[in-house]
Amino acid sequence: MCTPGWQADLPWIGVNHLGLIVAVNEPFEEQLGWSAAALLGQPLQILIPPLYRDAHNHALARFIGFEKPVILGQPIELPCLQPDGRTVRVELQLHADKQDGEWHFGALMCPLAAGEGSGR
């Protein structure tokens, strides 16, 4: 289980209003197996397993349309794609910030060991 709040040793990713990855930290690269060079400028879907992409797109459109957060700041467990196509479960805390009328997103992720997590 992850400890709530910012931790410098946890993976973090930033996504702009177009859904493009604009930042990753070193722990993201080390713990999730991606290089910043492979991710920067890529659509976030590169990390989302195909089975979850429609749900992600629907939730994002609902948030952008109504600006009512459902999961922001709440820990949720999701699979994250690794470069080799395998998935790793992560506990994710999503944050959003509106700048100049456009939403920008950040996610702090905690990779979960096999069998770890709440099943959410």
Steps between C-alpha positions, in 0.01 A plus 500: 500500500626846417529783745281795396671817387807585300801271523806574289575131453161420343438508125332816374371592155368827357252523212390813316153605380551307176560173685871500419762399753710805585696385805612189684734476792796268547310258728242458222775389267667276760191335645274471195765427237434790263754760392401864490616508138249227409210676677538875460263631234313168480128466572418373848335194340848352456475413873136390507417139415260482201221358717498821709542765229129556428424537871786747535383705201142504632607608849726773362228635270255502792748689717583754229131548418367537853816582698375280784777278630414145590842346558730802542709462813353156574733200495392255231659180378556457128725302267777691326660374180873441499716534187498122444118487504466350846298686759579596856232604749547843646324706760447835334408842636390734226511877530382766257571870461335744262746747350394763247173312446667165430522198730835344586531174691753338727498152643702359785530124466599229740579165338332219694659164567311190386213443739530847650216751484140529600339371183344839421 
